[in-house]
Amino acid sequence: MIMLLKDLYSPAFYDRLTSALLVTVPDFNPSKFIKKIYDADFESKELKERMKHTSFVLNHFLPNDYPQAVSMIKKTIGQLRIEGIGEDGLAYMFLPDYLETYGIDHFDESVEALEFVTQFVSCEFAVRPFILKYGARMINEMQKWSLHESHKVRRLASEGSRPRLPWAMAIPFLKKDPSLILPILNNLKHDPSEYVRRSVANSLNDIAKDHPHVVVDIAKSWSGISRDTDAIIKHGSRTLLKQGHGDILKHYGLDDTGILLSDFKILTPTVKIGDSLEFSFTIKNQNEISKTIRLEYAIYYKKQNGQNTKKVFKISERVYAAGATVNVLRKQKFVLITTRRFHSGNHQISMIVNGVEKEIFNFELII
């Protein structure tokens, strides 16, 4: 039987939680807590609803005085650790939600609490209402976090301030002008933690969607500092590279001069859901010097209105010796996923060489 994510909020979970709360919350009544948790609607609640419900119920058992409540949450985290509960458990995201919900008007106490709690369970979503409410004041605190001894706090600085953090509330003023968060990213470009560096790259990629010139300038400025920093800017430029943005292609020395794409063949011109589109081609570096070649392909998916929407997939990026010829065979599997709805009919595929899209070919998808 497949376990649903919402079932992280299970009787065993609440047993562990109430065991800790008995130690840390004066006069805590575990049976009353469990009764409030398992209300008439609990079974129908999805993951996020159960998370917020747990935060709501917890509030009934904590003091009305927010600083006192935060003190008990800290003690509860300490007790959970004593009882062998590890960090980063998804079910404990109700703790950041508590800070977001009940601490939004308590800036100083919540800043300190977010710094503490994120070392147990990430507060990247909870910090965003504070950014919206307090603007530069909150960003300034996050800049301090970017110098913190804990890599989890440093990552909160970069991940929590991403202009386009997936599944999180939007931060319109950072999408419009990301300059406030650039000092955070600059502080973290040498970070020893890959977990943090990858967050920096993701933030750059967010910025690139609205301000490509900012990321191009950063790529030029950070280039060659270290292998890790080069990896950050390369990953942070991935959307620009897929878009074939001229300045970023030039920065990486990617052009299609002297590169020959030939013998493109669609081996499965009719594809059923669950099967793969198979195609092959030959690529040759006709130059007299080695050349970096980035190979991608674009699928034009048919939409319900009959129009096509383009998605780019990377094949490889590597150095080809002068005169080198390589035959490539590739498969693109068509499987049902929740984020894309397929439609029967004519679809298209094209090859992209160093950002330059070549001829488009047709294939048929059958649902």
N, C-alpha and C positions, 0 to 999 in steps of 0.2 A: 504493500500500500504506500502510495506517494504521500509524504508529509507536506502539508501546505505551510507556507511561511507564517501565516497567522497563528498556526499551532505552536509557534515558539512560545506563545503565551498559554502555557499548559499548567495543569495542576502541579507538576514537578517544579516548574519555574516559580510559581507563586509560593510553594512551600519553601524554596530557598530564599526568596525575597522576604517573606514574613519571619523566617528564622533570623535574618539580619536585623529587620526592623524591631524585633522584640528586644534586641540588645541596645539599639541606638535611639529609639523613640520612647520617651516616658509614657507609661500607661497605654502602650499600644495594645490593641485588641485584635488578635489575628483572625478570630472567627468572624468578627464584624467586618473586617477588611475583605475577607474572602466572599462574604455574603454580598457586599457592595460590588465586588468585581464581577461575580457571576449573576448579573442582573438578567432580566427577561430577554434583552437584546444581545447578550454576549455572543452567542453562537453565530449570529448573522453578521457580526462585525468582522471586517477585513483587518489586515495587519496594521495599517496606520490608525484605524479606528480603535483597535484594541490598545495600541500604544498610547493614544491620547486619553482613552478611558482609564488606563492604569495611572497616568499622570493626574487625572482629575480625582480619582479615588484617593490617591496618596495625599493630595492636598487636604482632604478631610481629616487626616491624621497628623498633619504637621502644624506647627504653630502659625497663627496669622502673621506674626512678625517674620518678615521674609529673611532677614539675616539669621535668626534662630533656625528657621527651616533649612537654610543653606548649610548651616553648621551640622545639622542632623544628616543631611544628604552626604556630606563629606564623611561623617562617621560611618554611615551605612556602606559607602564604598570601601572604607577601610575594613569593615567587618566582613564584607563579601570577599575581599582578598584573603582575610584570615581563614575564611571557610573554603578557600580554594577556588573561588570563582575567578576565572581569568579575564583579562581585558578584552575589549572589542566585541563583546557579545551583543548581537543585534537586538535582542529583546530588551536590553537596558537602555535603548534609545529613548525610553520614556523619561529618563533623567534629564537629558538636554531639553526635551519638550517641556518639562516642568520649569526650567530656567527661562525658556522662551515665553511661556504662557504667564507665569506669575512674577517674573523678575524684570519685565521690560521697563518698568518705571523706577528701577533700582540700579542705576548705571554702575556705580563703583562696585557694589556687592556682586553684581552679575558678571562683570568683567573678570573679577577674581574667581568666581565660581566656574565660569566657562573655561578658564585656564586650568583649573583643577580637574573638572569633570572630563574634559576632552582627553586626559591621560588615562581614563578608564573606558570611555566610549565617546566616539567622535562627536563634536558639537558643530560640525560644518554647516548643518542646516539651521541649528538654533541661533547661530550668531547673526544670521542675515536680517532678522527683524531689528536687531540692534543697529546694524549698518543703515537700514532704511530710516530709523528714527533719529539716530545721532550723527549720521554722516561722517564728516572728517574726524570728529571726536573719537568715534569708534575705530576708524581706520588708523588713527594715530596709536591707539592701544594695540592694534594688530601688528603695526610696524614694530612695536616693542616685543611682541610675541615672536617675531621673525628672528630675534636674537636669543630666544629662550634656550635653556640647556636641554629641554625635552624635544625630541624630533616630532612628537605628536602635537605639541603646542606650535612649533614652527610650521608644521603642515596646516594647522588650523588657520594660521595667518594667510597662507597662500590659497588654500582650497576654499575656505569660507568667504574669501573676497573675490572669487572668480566671477566675472561679469555674467557668465552664462552657465552656472553650475547646474548640471542635469537634475531634474526632479525637485529642484529647490525654487523658492520664490525668486523672481527676477529683481535685479538691482538696476533700474533704468539709468540712474545718474552715472554708474560705472560703465554701462554700455555706451553712453554718450561721450564720456570723458574718463578714460582709464588712468589718467596721470597720477591720481592719488595712490594707486596700488603699485605703481612702478618701483618706488623705493623698497617695498616689501619683496618684490621679485628680485631686485638687484641684490638685496641682502642674502638671498637664498640661492643665488646662482652657483655658489661653491659648496652648497650643503653636503655634508658627508653621507646623508641618508638618501638612497634612491627613491624612497617613498616620498620624500619632500621634493626632490628634483623633478620627479614625474608630475607632481602637482603644479610646480612652476611652469612646466611645459604645457600642461593643460590650460593654465590660465593664459599663457601666451596665445594658444590656439583660439581661446575664446575671444581675445582682443583682436586677433587677425580677422575675424568675421565682420567686424565693424570698422577697424582701423588698420588695414594691412600695412600701411606705411610705417606705423609704430613698430610692428614686429620686424619688418625688413630692416629698420634702423637698429633695432636691438640685435638682430642676427649679425649685422655688420660689426657692431660694437663688441659683442661677446665672442665672436668667431676667433678660434685659435687660442683662447685662454687656457683651456684644458680639454681633455677628451670628454669629460662629463658635461662641461658647459656646451661643447659642440653637440652632444646628444640632446641636451635640453632644447636648443634652438632648432635642431632638425625636427624633433617631435612637435615642437611648438609651431612649426611652419607647415605641418602636414596638410592642413586645409588649403593653404596658399599653393602648395605643390600640386595638390589634386585639381585645383582650379586653373593651373597653368599660369599663375601670376608671373608676369614678365620679370619683375625686379628680383623675386626670390629665385627664379630659374637662373637668372644671370649671376646672382650671388653664388650659387652652387655650380656654376659653369655648365649648366645643362642647356644644350641646343641640339637640334637635329641635323646639323650640317654633316654631310658625309655618312649618315646612318641610313642604311637601306632596309626597309621592311618589305618582305616578299612572301609569296606562296601562302597567303592567309587562306585558311580553309575552315569552314564550319563542318565538323564531322557528324554532328547530330542536328540537322536542320529543323527537326520536329522534336520537342521536348515535352515530356509529361511531368506533372508535379511529382516530386520524389526522385526524379532522374536528373541527369546532369547535361548541361550544354558543354560539348567538347569542341575545342578549336585548336588549331596549330598554325604556326608561322615560322618564318626564318628571319633572323636579324643579323645584319652584317655591319661591322665597322669598316667603312671604306677609307678612313683616314690613314695617314702615314704615321700617326701617333696614337697612343692609347686614349681611350675616351670613356668617360663615365656615362652610362646609359641607364636611364630610369624607364622601366617598362610598366605600363598600366593598361587597363582596359575599362571601357565604360559600357554598362548595360543600360539601355533605354527601356524601362519598364512601362508597360501600357497601363494607363489609368482608366478609371471607370468612364470618364468623359471622352475616351478615345485618344487623348493626348499622351505623350510619353514623358516620363521623368527620369533624369539621368543620375546614375550613381557610379562613382569611380572606384576601382579596386586595384591595388598595387600588386604587381607580379614580383619585381626585383629592382634593385639598383646596385650596380657594380661596375667595375672597370673592365672594359673589353680591350684586349690588345689590338694593335694595328692589324687590320685585315682579318680579324677573328669573325667566324661565322658560327652561329648557334641556332639549333632547331629547338623550338619551344612547343610543348604540349600542355594544355591547361584545361581544367574542368571547373564549371560553375554550377553548383548544385542548387536546384530549386526545391526548397522545403518550406512548408507552411510555418510562418512565424507570426507572432502577435503584432510586430511593428510594420508589417507590410502585407497588403492584400493583393494577391495575384489576379490577373484577368486574362482570359483566353484571347488569343489573337496574335497579331504581328508584333514582334519585339525586335530590338536592334542591338548590335554590338559594334564597338569600334576599338581600335588599338590606339594607344597614346604613347608617343616616344618623346621623352624629355619635354613633356608638357604640350606637345603638338599632336592634335588629334588627326588620325589618318582616316581612310575611307570607312564608311559605315555599311555594315552588312545586316541582312534580315534573317530572323529565325522565327519559328512558330512555337508558341507555348499552348499546351492543351491542359485545361483544368480537369 
